[in-house]
Amino acid sequence: MSWIDKILPPQIQQSDPANRKTVPEGLWVKCGGCEAVLYSTDIEANLSVCPKCGHHMRINARKRLDHLLDPKPRTEIGDTVFPVDALKFRDSKKYPDRLKQANDVSGESEAFPCCSCLL
């Protein structure tokens, strides 16, 4: 018998890890302003603003455009234009590989999508 088994009462024994319930990833968000732990659905419903302290959380460019512009008269400009390595940039990693990695992470071909819309 180990020393921890002697200290812990029998009703507080650890359960089998296979029988434990897991919490889904991304269910909770911690506010950067007040450090409150909030449901991610509440944050999304409040447009990425903390309901307790009013702290604005980071959102990507696509979400920001969706919040600001109506979807119907909006057309994206330059969505078929992709960056190229015209200067033959040299680094520890090849530039086309860096572009592909950034595109895979963000899902965007450029840093900020450009749109035109009617006011």
Secondary structure, 3 states (H helix, E strand, C coil): CCHHHHHCCHHHCCCCHHHCCCCCCCCEEECCCCCCEEEHHHHHHCCCECCCCCCECCCCHHHHHHHHCCCCCCEEECCCCCCCCCCCCCCCCCHHHHHHHHHHHHCCCCCCCEEECCC
